[in-house]
């Protein structure tokens, strides 16, 4: 769309890089979260264990390295279905666990007070807006898949309806129950709250099951979000005249995909701040893609009258979210800088 409406330079140097960053950032976030879930399982069996978070991130990265060799988007259709089922399963487990802990005497004292000074709270608001943009920007994958074959409009609408139904049900149930149970002590990974100084607040088998569901689902999501990166690299390195599984295409594919996973794993291990990564992706990626560019495209394509409400509504949306995006970007970078002072690289958080 950017190529056709704004010109090839906008598509190549602005929209394309943003989409690339969003997808690759999601791979980094999935790798980090997968490592955190593996560490949670390890702490269940050995609360005083000496293994560090970055070691588990590397282990999850190895799993991703294997799955990344799946040839194409079409090959992932069954993995996508399994991913959907696992998403519903571990969200239901997280919600049920939070309600159980919130109603039991084992749970922590509920504290809903806001922490930090006024400046931190204000930046925290914009940081949260960026994270929300990331959360509800997941529709980018159904949109990409819907453009592969006609009819585009019908498939995209159905895909997005399913996507946002699942998003709304899972995120709201986990967020509300989690905040009710743990208040301001809620972690970026809610499952971390199910352990209190190594002491499980729910049955061990329940934590183990939920984390296993999460690990499998994250591996599926990570592989899906890795595909656009693969397409960019293989468009340059592959030879269309050779067969898909010829040595000429297999060797560059294995090398490029493996290198992508290694880079993502290294970044995830170095900067283990899941919330910060989400806010950066939201501020720099999803806000322009979801809230600014669509309304600009609409005005430039359909050219509504400058006296019509739709024209000025689109202009207002673009201006407001441009300002929000800039402030959220500053807040995201600021939070990473603060966390970097608190924690060293490869921190065991």
C-alpha atoms as a printed R data frame, in Angstrom:
    type eleno elety resid chain resno       x       y       z
1   ATOM     1    CA   UNK     A     1   0.000   0.000   0.000
2   ATOM     2    CA   UNK     A     2   2.824   2.373   0.844
3   ATOM     3    CA   UNK     A     3   4.451   1.650  -2.519
4   ATOM     4    CA   UNK     A     4   1.245   2.388  -4.430
5   ATOM     5    CA   UNK     A     5   0.008   5.369  -2.403
6   ATOM     6    CA   UNK     A     6   3.141   7.162  -1.174
7   ATOM     7    CA   UNK     A     7   5.705   5.854  -3.624
8   ATOM     8    CA   UNK     A     8   8.382   3.138  -3.571
9   ATOM     9    CA   UNK     A     9  10.801   5.122  -1.398
10  ATOM    10    CA   UNK     A    10   8.270   5.406   1.433
11  ATOM    11    CA   UNK     A    11   7.608   1.685   1.222
12  ATOM    12    CA   UNK     A    12  11.250   0.673   1.104
13  ATOM    13    CA   UNK     A    13  12.764   3.129   3.581
14  ATOM    14    CA   UNK     A    14   9.924   3.830   6.041
15  ATOM    15    CA   UNK     A    15   7.057   1.312   6.156
16  ATOM    16    CA   UNK     A    16   9.167  -1.736   5.275
17  ATOM    17    CA   UNK     A    17  11.789  -1.153   8.000
18  ATOM    18    CA   UNK     A    18   9.042  -0.512  10.597
19  ATOM    19    CA   UNK     A    19   7.307  -3.785   9.709
20  ATOM    20    CA   UNK     A    20  10.655  -5.569   9.815
21  ATOM    21    CA   UNK     A    21  11.443  -4.078  13.257
22  ATOM    22    CA   UNK     A    22   8.015  -5.008  14.627
23  ATOM    23    CA   UNK     A    23   8.272  -8.628  13.523
24  ATOM    24    CA   UNK     A    24  11.879  -9.085  14.613
25  ATOM    25    CA   UNK     A    25  11.161  -7.326  17.926
26  ATOM    26    CA   UNK     A    26   8.363  -9.836  18.523
27  ATOM    27    CA   UNK     A    27  10.849 -12.679  17.955
28  ATOM    28    CA   UNK     A    28  13.151 -11.143  20.602
29  ATOM    29    CA   UNK     A    29  10.252 -10.772  23.063
30  ATOM    30    CA   UNK     A    30   9.097 -14.377  22.486
31  ATOM    31    CA   UNK     A    31  12.627 -15.699  23.011
32  ATOM    32    CA   UNK     A    32  12.987 -13.773  26.271
33  ATOM    33    CA   UNK     A    33   9.582 -14.848  27.563
34  ATOM    34    CA   UNK     A    34  10.289 -18.469  26.636
35  ATOM    35    CA   UNK     A    35  13.515 -18.328  28.643
36  ATOM    36    CA   UNK     A    36  11.656 -16.888  31.637
37  ATOM    37    CA   UNK     A    37   9.106 -19.727  31.506
38  ATOM    38    CA   UNK     A    38  11.891 -22.313  31.355
39  ATOM    39    CA   UNK     A    39  13.553 -20.685  34.349
40  ATOM    40    CA   UNK     A    40  10.256 -20.838  36.276
41  ATOM    41    CA   UNK     A    41  10.051 -24.592  35.653
42  ATOM    42    CA   UNK     A    42  13.678 -24.992  36.760
43  ATOM    43    CA   UNK     A    43  13.043 -23.088  40.008
44  ATOM    44    CA   UNK     A    44  10.131 -25.392  40.772
45  ATOM    45    CA   UNK     A    45  12.469 -28.376  40.860
46  ATOM    46    CA   UNK     A    46  15.434 -26.527  42.403
47  ATOM    47    CA   UNK     A    47  14.511 -23.253  44.183
48  ATOM    48    CA   UNK     A    48  18.177 -22.567  44.990
49  ATOM    49    CA   UNK     A    49  19.483 -23.512  41.546
50  ATOM    50    CA   UNK     A    50  22.452 -21.613  40.123
51  ATOM    51    CA   UNK     A    51  21.417 -21.449  36.442
52  ATOM    52    CA   UNK     A    52  20.872 -17.909  35.132
53  ATOM    53    CA   UNK     A    53  18.101 -16.469  32.974
54  ATOM    54    CA   UNK     A    54  20.354 -15.956  29.943
55  ATOM    55    CA   UNK     A    55  21.143 -19.696  29.941
56  ATOM    56    CA   UNK     A    56  17.450 -20.505  29.575
57  ATOM    57    CA   UNK     A    57  17.079 -17.846  26.876
58  ATOM    58    CA   UNK     A    58  19.864 -19.605  24.948
59  ATOM    59    CA   UNK     A    59  18.134 -22.995  25.399
60  ATOM    60    CA   UNK     A    60  14.880 -21.548  24.045
61  ATOM    61    CA   UNK     A    61  16.884 -19.958  21.220
62  ATOM    62    CA   UNK     A    62  18.149 -23.415  20.234
63  ATOM    63    CA   UNK     A    63  14.520 -24.624  20.021
64  ATOM    64    CA   UNK     A    64  13.723 -21.613  17.833
65  ATOM    65    CA   UNK     A    65  16.780 -22.382  15.697
66  ATOM    66    CA   UNK     A    66  15.317 -25.777  14.831
67  ATOM    67    CA   UNK     A    67  11.757 -24.532  14.211
68  ATOM    68    CA   UNK     A    68  13.006 -21.609  12.111
69  ATOM    69    CA   UNK     A    69  13.952 -24.019   9.317
70  ATOM    70    CA   UNK     A    70  10.248 -24.629   8.477
71  ATOM    71    CA   UNK     A    71  10.141 -23.532   4.824
72  ATOM    72    CA   UNK     A    72   7.213 -21.093   4.481
73  ATOM    73    CA   UNK     A    73   4.132 -19.353   5.889
74  ATOM    74    CA   UNK     A    74   1.927 -22.049   4.345
75  ATOM    75    CA   UNK     A    75   3.841 -24.701   6.280
76  ATOM    76    CA   UNK     A    76   2.861 -22.951   9.524
77  ATOM    77    CA   UNK     A    77  -0.939 -23.231   9.181
78  ATOM    78    CA   UNK     A    78  -1.163 -26.228  11.559
79  ATOM    79    CA   UNK     A    79   1.255 -24.588  14.003
80  ATOM    80    CA   UNK     A    80  -0.972 -21.483  13.977
81  ATOM    81    CA   UNK     A    81  -4.000 -23.583  14.999
82  ATOM    82    CA   UNK     A    82  -2.040 -25.261  17.802
83  ATOM    83    CA   UNK     A    83  -0.809 -21.807  18.864
84  ATOM    84    CA   UNK     A    84  -4.401 -20.544  19.136
85  ATOM    85    CA   UNK     A    85  -5.449 -23.505  21.309
86  ATOM    86    CA   UNK     A    86  -2.388 -23.094  23.563
87  ATOM    87    CA   UNK     A    87  -3.030 -19.358  23.877
88  ATOM    88    CA   UNK     A    88  -6.560 -19.990  25.136
89  ATOM    89    CA   UNK     A    89  -5.297 -22.774  27.434
90  ATOM    90    CA   UNK     A    90  -2.533 -20.865  29.220
91  ATOM    91    CA   UNK     A    91  -4.648 -17.687  29.454
92  ATOM    92    CA   UNK     A    92  -7.372 -19.720  31.162
93  ATOM    93    CA   UNK     A    93  -4.719 -21.214  33.486
94  ATOM    94    CA   UNK     A    94  -3.267 -17.790  34.324
95  ATOM    95    CA   UNK     A    95  -6.736 -16.400  35.046
96  ATOM    96    CA   UNK     A    96  -7.760 -19.399  37.171
97  ATOM    97    CA   UNK     A    97  -4.462 -19.319  39.075
98  ATOM    98    CA   UNK     A    98  -4.816 -15.597  39.816
99  ATOM    99    CA   UNK     A    99  -8.372 -16.033  41.086
100 ATOM   100    CA   UNK     A   100  -7.284 -18.987  43.244
101 ATOM   101    CA   UNK     A   101  -4.374 -17.044  44.776
102 ATOM   102    CA   UNK     A   102  -6.483 -13.897  45.234
103 ATOM   103    CA   UNK     A   103  -9.074 -15.845  47.223
104 ATOM   104    CA   UNK     A   104  -6.589 -17.862  49.288
105 ATOM   105    CA   UNK     A   105  -4.685 -16.957  52.428
106 ATOM   106    CA   UNK     A   106  -1.416 -17.783  50.628
107 ATOM   107    CA   UNK     A   107  -1.681 -14.768  48.361
108 ATOM   108    CA   UNK     A   108   0.327 -11.593  48.929
109 ATOM   109    CA   UNK     A   109  -1.204  -8.533  50.507
110 ATOM   110    CA   UNK     A   110  -3.031  -6.576  47.815
111 ATOM   111    CA   UNK     A   111  -1.571  -3.126  47.197
112 ATOM   112    CA   UNK     A   112  -3.072  -1.034  44.414
113 ATOM   113    CA   UNK     A   113  -1.140   2.162  45.117
114 ATOM   114    CA   UNK     A   114   0.842   3.839  42.338
115 ATOM   115    CA   UNK     A   115   4.604   3.853  42.761
116 ATOM   116    CA   UNK     A   116   7.170   6.505  41.855
117 ATOM   117    CA   UNK     A   117   7.157  10.277  41.608
118 ATOM   118    CA   UNK     A   118   4.960  12.353  39.275
119 ATOM   119    CA   UNK     A   119   7.488  12.284  36.423
120 ATOM   120    CA   UNK     A   120   7.798   8.492  36.559
121 ATOM   121    CA   UNK     A   121   4.028   8.078  36.616
122 ATOM   122    CA   UNK     A   122   3.513  10.341  33.584
123 ATOM   123    CA   UNK     A   123   6.179   8.545  31.562
124 ATOM   124    CA   UNK     A   124   4.717   5.269  32.815
125 ATOM   125    CA   UNK     A   125   1.346   6.178  31.298
126 ATOM   126    CA   UNK     A   126   2.866   6.703  27.844
127 ATOM   127    CA   UNK     A   127   4.963   3.575  28.278
128 ATOM   128    CA   UNK     A   128   1.763   1.653  28.992
129 ATOM   129    CA   UNK     A   129   0.060   3.149  25.915
130 ATOM   130    CA   UNK     A   130   2.937   1.841  23.769
131 ATOM   131    CA   UNK     A   131   2.601  -1.629  25.338
132 ATOM   132    CA   UNK     A   132  -1.157  -1.610  24.664
133 ATOM   133    CA   UNK     A   133  -0.433  -0.676  21.029
134 ATOM   134    CA   UNK     A   134   1.857  -3.712  20.837
135 ATOM   135    CA   UNK     A   135  -0.782  -5.936  22.436
136 ATOM   136    CA   UNK     A   136  -3.517  -5.007  19.980
137 ATOM   137    CA   UNK     A   137  -1.198  -4.714  16.991
138 ATOM   138    CA   UNK     A   138  -1.025  -8.482  16.613
139 ATOM   139    CA   UNK     A   139  -3.454  -8.268  13.706
140 ATOM   140    CA   UNK     A   140  -0.476  -7.552  11.435
141 ATOM   141    CA   UNK     A   141   0.012 -11.292  10.845
142 ATOM   142    CA   UNK     A   142  -3.600 -12.035   9.689
143 ATOM   143    CA   UNK     A   143  -3.296  -8.953   7.467
144 ATOM   144    CA   UNK     A   144  -0.085 -10.235   5.867
145 ATOM   145    CA   UNK     A   145  -1.529 -13.737   5.406
146 ATOM   146    CA   UNK     A   146  -4.772 -12.372   3.935
147 ATOM   147    CA   UNK     A   147  -2.935 -10.620   1.108
148 ATOM   148    CA   UNK     A   148  -1.354 -13.835  -0.189
149 ATOM   149    CA   UNK     A   149  -4.388 -14.968  -2.234
150 ATOM   150    CA   UNK     A   150  -7.831 -13.533  -3.128
151 ATOM   151    CA   UNK     A   151 -10.391 -12.627  -1.911
152 ATOM   152    CA   UNK     A   152  -8.300 -10.326   0.270
153 ATOM   153    CA   UNK     A   153 -11.016  -8.222   1.929
154 ATOM   154    CA   UNK     A   154 -13.195 -11.096   3.142
155 ATOM   155    CA   UNK     A   155 -10.322 -13.185   4.483
156 ATOM   156    CA   UNK     A   156  -8.685 -10.234   6.174
157 ATOM   157    CA   UNK     A   157 -11.930  -9.250   7.915
158 ATOM   158    CA   UNK     A   158 -12.559 -12.812   9.139
159 ATOM   159    CA   UNK     A   159  -8.955 -13.182  10.275
160 ATOM   160    CA   UNK     A   160  -9.031  -9.905  12.193
161 ATOM   161    CA   UNK     A   161 -12.389 -10.748  13.830
162 ATOM   162    CA   UNK     A   162 -10.958 -14.021  15.149
163 ATOM   163    CA   UNK     A   163  -7.709 -12.282  16.123
164 ATOM   164    CA   UNK     A   164  -9.307  -9.503  18.151
165 ATOM   165    CA   UNK     A   165 -11.880 -11.794  19.740
166 ATOM   166    CA   UNK     A   166  -9.059 -13.968  21.081
167 ATOM   167    CA   UNK     A   167  -7.025 -10.892  22.085
168 ATOM   168    CA   UNK     A   168  -9.898  -9.302  23.979
169 ATOM   169    CA   UNK     A   169 -10.905 -12.459  25.836
170 ATOM   170    CA   UNK     A   170  -7.380 -13.533  26.784
171 ATOM   171    CA   UNK     A   171  -5.750 -10.202  27.618
172 ATOM   172    CA   UNK     A   172  -8.660  -8.752  29.578
173 ATOM   173    CA   UNK     A   173  -9.224 -11.906  31.629
174 ATOM   174    CA   UNK     A   174  -5.510 -12.217  32.520
175 ATOM   175    CA   UNK     A   175  -5.012  -8.483  33.144
176 ATOM   176    CA   UNK     A   176  -8.070  -8.009  35.374
177 ATOM   177    CA   UNK     A   177  -7.620 -11.190  37.420
178 ATOM   178    CA   UNK     A   178  -3.849 -10.663  37.697
179 ATOM   179    CA   UNK     A   179  -4.096  -7.066  38.892
180 ATOM   180    CA   UNK     A   180  -6.875  -7.992  41.318
181 ATOM   181    CA   UNK     A   181  -4.751 -10.784  42.832
182 ATOM   182    CA   UNK     A   182  -1.329  -9.071  42.914
183 ATOM   183    CA   UNK     A   183  -1.980  -5.327  42.598
184 ATOM   184    CA   UNK     A   184   1.041  -3.162  41.845
185 ATOM   185    CA   UNK     A   185   3.325  -6.173  42.439
186 ATOM   186    CA   UNK     A   186   2.142  -7.780  39.192
187 ATOM   187    CA   UNK     A   187   5.090  -8.819  37.037
188 ATOM   188    CA   UNK     A   188   5.434  -8.385  33.277
189 ATOM   189    CA   UNK     A   189   5.166 -12.187  33.139
190 ATOM   190    CA   UNK     A   190   2.210 -12.886  35.441
191 ATOM   191    CA   UNK     A   191   3.261 -16.508  35.951
192 ATOM   192    CA   UNK     A   192   6.271 -15.191  37.916
193 ATOM   193    CA   UNK     A   193   3.817 -14.083  40.628
194 ATOM   194    CA   UNK     A   194   2.750 -17.706  41.135
195 ATOM   195    CA   UNK     A   195   6.054 -18.225  42.988
196 ATOM   196    CA   UNK     A   196   6.716 -16.249  46.166
197 ATOM   197    CA   UNK     A   197  10.443 -16.468  47.050
198 ATOM   198    CA   UNK     A   198  10.527 -19.926  45.500
199 ATOM   199    CA   UNK     A   199   7.342 -21.001  47.326
200 ATOM   200    CA   UNK     A   200   4.551 -22.011  44.902
201 ATOM   201    CA   UNK     A   201   1.206 -20.329  45.611
202 ATOM   202    CA   UNK     A   202  -0.654 -22.871  43.461
203 ATOM   203    CA   UNK     A   203   0.013 -26.609  42.997
204 ATOM   204    CA   UNK     A   204   3.357 -27.302  41.303
205 ATOM   205    CA   UNK     A   205   1.756 -29.359  38.539
206 ATOM   206    CA   UNK     A   206  -0.431 -26.355  37.667
207 ATOM   207    CA   UNK     A   207   2.581 -24.025  37.286
208 ATOM   208    CA   UNK     A   208   4.422 -26.671  35.275
209 ATOM   209    CA   UNK     A   209   1.466 -27.213  32.928
210 ATOM   210    CA   UNK     A   210   0.865 -23.484  32.381
211 ATOM   211    CA   UNK     A   211   4.512 -22.777  31.635
212 ATOM   212    CA   UNK     A   212   4.728 -25.706  29.200
213 ATOM   213    CA   UNK     A   213   1.643 -24.386  27.350
214 ATOM   214    CA   UNK     A   214   3.284 -20.952  27.228
215 ATOM   215    CA   UNK     A   215   6.630 -22.263  25.955
216 ATOM   216    CA   UNK     A   216   5.005 -24.192  23.108
217 ATOM   217    CA   UNK     A   217   2.835 -21.240  22.147
218 ATOM   218    CA   UNK     A   218   5.751 -18.804  22.231
219 ATOM   219    CA   UNK     A   219   7.813 -21.064  19.996
220 ATOM   220    CA   UNK     A   220   4.956 -21.078  17.461
221 ATOM   221    CA   UNK     A   221   4.468 -17.291  17.624
222 ATOM   222    CA   UNK     A   222   8.199 -16.657  17.358
223 ATOM   223    CA   UNK     A   223   8.466 -18.779  14.206
224 ATOM   224    CA   UNK     A   224   5.485 -16.977  12.626
225 ATOM   225    CA   UNK     A   225   6.956 -13.532  13.315
226 ATOM   226    CA   UNK     A   226  10.324 -14.692  11.977
227 ATOM   227    CA   UNK     A   227   8.860 -15.385   8.531
228 ATOM   228    CA   UNK     A   228   8.881 -11.749   7.239
229 ATOM   229    CA   UNK     A   229  12.577 -11.530   8.174
230 ATOM   230    CA   UNK     A   230  13.170 -14.792   6.322
231 ATOM   231    CA   UNK     A   231  11.353 -13.475   3.247
232 ATOM   232    CA   UNK     A   232  13.484 -10.314   3.146
233 ATOM   233    CA   UNK     A   233  16.747 -12.243   3.430
234 ATOM   234    CA   UNK     A   234  15.821 -15.058   1.066
235 ATOM   235    CA   UNK     A   235  14.558 -12.674  -1.589
236 ATOM   236    CA   UNK     A   236  18.141 -11.436  -1.771
237 ATOM   237    CA   UNK     A   237  19.993 -14.725  -1.250
238 ATOM   238    CA   UNK     A   238  17.786 -17.329  -2.963
239 ATOM   239    CA   UNK     A   239  17.848 -18.354  -6.611
240 ATOM   240    CA   UNK     A   240  14.268 -18.614  -8.015
241 ATOM   241    CA   UNK     A   241  15.476 -20.711 -10.956
242 ATOM   242    CA   UNK     A   242  16.697 -23.464  -8.585
243 ATOM   243    CA   UNK     A   243  14.466 -25.909  -6.730
244 ATOM   244    CA   UNK     A   244  13.322 -25.049  -3.179
245 ATOM   245    CA   UNK     A   245  15.332 -27.865  -1.598
246 ATOM   246    CA   UNK     A   246  18.391 -27.628  -3.838
247 ATOM   247    CA   UNK     A   247  21.754 -26.989  -2.158
248 ATOM   248    CA   UNK     A   248  21.824 -23.528  -3.797
249 ATOM   249    CA   UNK     A   249  18.725 -22.488  -1.812
250 ATOM   250    CA   UNK     A   250  18.907 -24.681   1.285
251 ATOM   251    CA   UNK     A   251  22.377 -23.527   2.404
252 ATOM   252    CA   UNK     A   252  21.635 -19.740   2.258
253 ATOM   253    CA   UNK     A   253  18.243 -20.389   3.908
254 ATOM   254    CA   UNK     A   254  19.728 -22.330   6.831
255 ATOM   255    CA   UNK     A   255  22.541 -19.801   7.320
256 ATOM   256    CA   UNK     A   256  20.339 -16.682   7.128
257 ATOM   257    CA   UNK     A   257  17.589 -18.082   9.377
258 ATOM   258    CA   UNK     A   258  20.082 -19.380  11.905
259 ATOM   259    CA   UNK     A   259  21.833 -16.004  11.990
260 ATOM   260    CA   UNK     A   260  18.484 -14.223  12.574
261 ATOM   261    CA   UNK     A   261  17.659 -16.480  15.529
262 ATOM   262    CA   UNK     A   262  21.167 -16.121  17.008
263 ATOM   263    CA   UNK     A   263  20.937 -12.300  16.857
264 ATOM   264    CA   UNK     A   264  17.441 -12.299  18.433
265 ATOM   265    CA   UNK     A   265  18.560 -14.688  21.189
266 ATOM   266    CA   UNK     A   266  21.651 -12.602  21.955
267 ATOM   267    CA   UNK     A   267  19.600  -9.387  22.284
268 ATOM   268    CA   UNK     A   268  17.003 -11.145  24.472
269 ATOM   269    CA   UNK     A   269  19.726 -12.501  26.770
270 ATOM   270    CA   UNK     A   270  21.525  -9.138  26.969
271 ATOM   271    CA   UNK     A   271  18.411  -7.021  27.674
272 ATOM   272    CA   UNK     A   272  15.968  -9.195  29.640
273 ATOM   273    CA   UNK     A   273  13.298  -6.487  30.070
274 ATOM   274    CA   UNK     A   274  10.112  -7.860  28.517
275 ATOM   275    CA   UNK     A   275   7.910  -4.822  29.208
276 ATOM   276    CA   UNK     A   276  10.562  -2.443  27.860
277 ATOM   277    CA   UNK     A   277  10.902  -4.399  24.617
278 ATOM   278    CA   UNK     A   278   7.112  -4.325  24.167
279 ATOM   279    CA   UNK     A   279   6.961  -0.557  24.717
280 ATOM   280    CA   UNK     A   280   9.739   0.082  22.181
281 ATOM   281    CA   UNK     A   281   7.952  -2.076  19.576
282 ATOM   282    CA   UNK     A   282   4.670  -0.257  20.259
283 ATOM   283    CA   UNK     A   283   6.104   3.262  20.149
284 ATOM   284    CA   UNK     A   284   8.301   2.880  17.077
285 ATOM   285    CA   UNK     A   285   6.319   0.206  15.230
286 ATOM   286    CA   UNK     A   286   2.671  -0.418  15.976
287 ATOM   287    CA   UNK     A   287   1.620   3.206  16.553
288 ATOM   288    CA   UNK     A   288   2.681   4.369  13.066
289 ATOM   289    CA   UNK     A   289   1.437   1.168  11.390
290 ATOM   290    CA   UNK     A   290  -1.926   0.923  13.171
291 ATOM   291    CA   UNK     A   291  -2.988   4.474  13.975
292 ATOM   292    CA   UNK     A   292  -1.190   6.939  11.678
293 ATOM   293    CA   UNK     A   293  -0.536   5.391   8.265
294 ATOM   294    CA   UNK     A   294  -4.048   3.890   7.697
295 ATOM   295    CA   UNK     A   295  -5.836   7.247   8.052
296 ATOM   296    CA   UNK     A   296  -3.201   8.986   5.914
297 ATOM   297    CA   UNK     A   297  -3.650   6.296   3.248
298 ATOM   298    CA   UNK     A   298  -7.434   6.752   3.377
299 ATOM   299    CA   UNK     A   299  -7.264  10.518   2.819
300 ATOM   300    CA   UNK     A   300  -4.736  10.216   0.007
301 ATOM   301    CA   UNK     A   301  -6.596   7.363  -1.748
302 ATOM   302    CA   UNK     A   302 -10.262   8.370  -1.446
303 ATOM   303    CA   UNK     A   303  -9.622  12.147  -1.234
304 ATOM   304    CA   UNK     A   304 -12.629  13.082   0.944
305 ATOM   305    CA   UNK     A   305 -13.685  16.724   0.868
306 ATOM   306    CA   UNK     A   306 -11.770  18.979   3.252
307 ATOM   307    CA   UNK     A   307 -15.163  20.078   4.550
308 ATOM   308    CA   UNK     A   308 -16.243  16.528   5.423
309 ATOM   309    CA   UNK     A   309 -16.047  15.192   9.002
310 ATOM   310    CA   UNK     A   310 -14.139  12.064   7.913
311 ATOM   311    CA   UNK     A   311 -11.265  14.140   6.520
312 ATOM   312    CA   UNK     A   312 -10.757  16.071   9.747
313 ATOM   313    CA   UNK     A   313 -11.343  12.988  11.910
314 ATOM   314    CA   UNK     A   314  -8.497  11.246  10.069
315 ATOM   315    CA   UNK     A   315  -6.260  14.312  10.376
316 ATOM   316    CA   UNK     A   316  -7.000  14.498  14.119
317 ATOM   317    CA   UNK     A   317  -6.228  10.801  14.624
318 ATOM   318    CA   UNK     A   318  -2.945  11.128  12.699
319 ATOM   319    CA   UNK     A   319  -1.828  14.229  14.642
320 ATOM   320    CA   UNK     A   320  -2.826  12.912  18.083
321 ATOM   321    CA   UNK     A   321  -1.178   9.524  17.604
322 ATOM   322    CA   UNK     A   322   1.923  11.092  16.049
323 ATOM   323    CA   UNK     A   323   2.337  13.129  19.245
324 ATOM   324    CA   UNK     A   324   1.573  10.059  21.398
325 ATOM   325    CA   UNK     A   325   4.087   8.029  19.398
326 ATOM   326    CA   UNK     A   326   6.878  10.558  19.911
327 ATOM   327    CA   UNK     A   327   6.218  10.840  23.665
328 ATOM   328    CA   UNK     A   328   5.850   7.052  24.011
329 ATOM   329    CA   UNK     A   329   9.149   6.559  22.162
330 ATOM   330    CA   UNK     A   330  10.892   8.913  24.607
331 ATOM   331    CA   UNK     A   331   9.248   7.111  27.551
332 ATOM   332    CA   UNK     A   332  10.294   3.692  26.204
333 ATOM   333    CA   UNK     A   333  13.929   4.699  25.662
334 ATOM   334    CA   UNK     A   334  13.952   6.399  29.083
335 ATOM   335    CA   UNK     A   335  12.679   3.223  30.789
336 ATOM   336    CA   UNK     A   336  15.329   1.073  29.107
337 ATOM   337    CA   UNK     A   337  18.014   3.557  30.220
338 ATOM   338    CA   UNK     A   338  16.712   3.404  33.806
339 ATOM   339    CA   UNK     A   339  16.599  -0.381  33.797
340 ATOM   340    CA   UNK     A   340  20.059  -0.548  32.262
341 ATOM   341    CA   UNK     A   341  21.364   1.415  35.260
342 ATOM   342    CA   UNK     A   342  19.638  -0.931  37.675
343 ATOM   343    CA   UNK     A   343  20.590  -4.171  35.930
344 ATOM   344    CA   UNK     A   344  23.753  -5.120  34.071
345 ATOM   345    CA   UNK     A   345  23.819  -6.891  30.699
346 ATOM   346    CA   UNK     A   346  22.743 -10.542  30.835
347 ATOM   347    CA   UNK     A   347  21.004  -9.786  34.158
348 ATOM   348    CA   UNK     A   348  19.369 -12.671  36.008
349 ATOM   349    CA   UNK     A   349  15.953 -11.105  36.590
